[in-house]
């Protein structure tokens, strides 16, 4: 009888031990720098609107000038941008450029995101000679330009915010009513904040 009880107790103990889990491997929680743990904005997806501001450098055949660039992006993976760039403000060779373009983000939810865009711009320049020989200041000229942009954006890992640093190259090709058909390149570094 004692032997039967010992065998039953031993079998019961072995069965309980066999069904228990002593060591469970914890899930991998190490951050992957190539992807977001949580997309920017903390809402499960990037912000719909992003405001950008930063310095600009206009490189043309007749010289290089610096200034300021601003933009408003609407969209998440693709969208529309309206922008303004002012270089050599207050000088005779100052240029103002107001653009609209369609853009496409090729990076998905990666932290480093390439963006391509194409659009058009209205350009205002003071480089044209004045029609009045007595006038000391040149007449401003307005013309249209086609634009193509390539950008590289780095999403900052800030809790609850869609913040990005971007380096952009914008090629402008004079088109409508342009006296000079030579293209130029504008390099921009900006900080974008989404909301």
C-alpha positions in Angstrom: 0.0 0.0 0.0 2.8 2.4 0.9 4.5 1.4 -2.4 1.4 2.3 -4.4 1.1 5.6 -2.7 4.7 6.4 -3.4 4.3 5.5 -7.1 1.2 7.7 -7.5 2.8 10.6 -5.7 5.9 10.3 -7.9 3.9 10.2 -11.1 1.8 13.2 -10.0 4.9 15.2 -9.1 6.6 14.4 -12.5 3.5 15.4 -14.4 3.2 18.8 -12.6 6.9 19.5 -13.1 6.8 18.5 -16.8 3.8 20.9 -17.5 5.5 23.9 -15.7 7.5 26.5 -17.7 10.6 27.4 -15.8 12.2 29.8 -18.3 10.4 31.9 -20.9 12.5 33.9 -23.2 11.5 37.6 -23.0 10.4 39.4 -26.1 13.1 41.4 -28.0 12.7 45.0 -26.8 15.9 46.3 -28.2 15.4 49.5 -30.3 15.9 49.1 -34.0 17.4 52.5 -35.2 16.2 51.9 -38.8 12.5 51.8 -37.8 10.3 53.7 -35.4 9.1 52.0 -32.2 6.2 54.4 -32.6 5.7 56.6 -35.6 6.3 60.4 -35.2 3.5 62.3 -33.5 2.8 59.4 -31.0 -0.5 58.8 -32.8 0.3 55.7 -34.8 1.2 57.7 -37.9 3.2 60.8 -39.0 1.6 64.2 -38.6 -0.7 65.5 -41.4 0.8 69.1 -41.4 4.5 70.0 -41.1 6.0 73.5 -40.9 9.6 73.9 -42.0 12.1 76.7 -41.7 15.9 76.9 -42.3 18.7 78.5 -44.1 19.0 78.4 -47.9 21.9 78.8 -50.4 21.1 79.7 -54.0 23.8 78.6 -56.4 23.7 80.1 -59.9 26.1 80.9 -62.7 26.2 84.6 -61.7 26.9 84.0 -58.0 26.0 82.3 -54.8 23.7 84.0 -52.3 22.3 83.0 -48.9 18.9 83.5 -47.3 15.9 81.8 -45.7 13.5 79.1 -46.8 10.1 78.2 -45.3 7.5 75.5 -46.3 4.3 73.9 -45.3 3.8 70.2 -46.1 0.4 68.7 -46.2 0.2 64.8 -46.3 1.7 61.8 -44.7 3.3 59.4 -47.3 2.6 61.8 -50.2 1.1 65.3 -50.4 1.4 68.9 -51.4 4.0 71.6 -50.4 3.8 75.4 -50.6 7.1 77.2 -50.0 8.9 80.5 -50.0 12.6 81.2 -50.4 14.3 84.6 -50.1 18.0 85.0 -50.9 20.1 88.2 -51.0 17.3 90.2 -49.4 17.7 93.9 -49.7 20.3 93.7 -52.4 20.1 94.4 -56.1 20.5 90.6 -56.9 17.8 89.5 -54.5 15.5 86.7 -55.5 12.2 85.6 -54.1 10.8 82.2 -55.1 7.3 81.0 -54.2 6.6 77.4 -55.1 4.0 74.6 -55.0 4.8 71.0 -55.6 3.7 67.4 -55.2 5.9 65.2 -53.1 6.4 61.5 -52.4 8.1 60.0 -49.3 10.0 56.8 -50.3 11.1 55.9 -46.8 7.9 54.6 -45.2 8.4 54.4 -41.5 12.1 54.4 -41.5 14.0 56.9 -39.5 16.0 58.1 -42.6 13.5 59.0 -45.4 14.2 60.0 -49.0 11.6 62.3 -50.6 11.2 63.4 -54.2 9.0 66.2 -55.5 8.2 68.2 -58.6 6.3 71.4 -59.1 6.3 75.0 -60.3 7.4 78.4 -58.8 6.9 82.1 -59.3 10.2 83.9 -59.2 10.7 87.6 -58.5 14.1 89.1 -59.2 15.6 92.6 -59.3 18.4 91.7 -61.8 16.6 93.1 -64.9 17.7 96.5 -66.0 15.3 99.4 -65.6 13.4 100.7 -68.7 13.9 104.2 -67.3 17.5 105.4 -67.6 16.9 108.0 -64.8 15.8 105.4 -62.3 18.4 104.3 -59.8 16.7 101.0 -59.0 16.1 98.2 -61.5 12.6 97.1 -62.2 11.6 93.7 -60.6 10.9 90.9 -63.0 8.5 88.0 -62.5 8.7 84.7 -64.3 7.7 81.1 -63.9 10.0 78.1 -63.3 9.7 74.3 -63.2 11.1 72.7 -60.0 12.4 69.3 -59.0 13.5 68.5 -55.5 15.3 65.6 -53.7 15.4 65.5 -49.9 16.7 63.4 -47.2 14.9 63.6 -43.9 15.9 62.2 -40.5 13.0 61.7 -38.0 14.0 62.7 -34.5 13.0 60.3 -31.7 11.0 62.8 -29.6 8.1 61.5 -27.6 4.8 62.8 -28.8 6.2 64.9 -31.6 6.8 64.6 -35.4 10.1 66.5 -35.7 12.5 66.0 -38.6 15.8 67.4 -39.8 16.1 67.6 -43.6 18.7 68.4 -46.3 17.2 69.4 -49.6 18.3 70.2 -53.1 15.9 72.1 -55.3 16.6 72.5 -59.0 14.8 75.4 -60.7 14.5 75.7 -64.5 13.2 79.1 -65.8 10.3 78.6 -68.2 7.5 81.2 -68.5 8.5 84.8 -69.5 12.1 84.3 -68.3 14.7 86.5 -69.9 17.5 84.1 -68.8 17.0 80.4 -69.3 19.9 79.3 -67.1 18.8 76.9 -64.2 20.0 77.2 -60.6 20.2 75.1 -57.6 19.0 75.9 -54.1 20.3 73.9 -51.1 18.2 74.0 -47.9 18.7 72.6 -44.4 15.5 72.8 -42.3 13.8 71.7 -39.2 10.2 70.4 -39.6 7.6 70.3 -36.8 4.4 68.4 -37.3 1.0 68.9 -35.8 
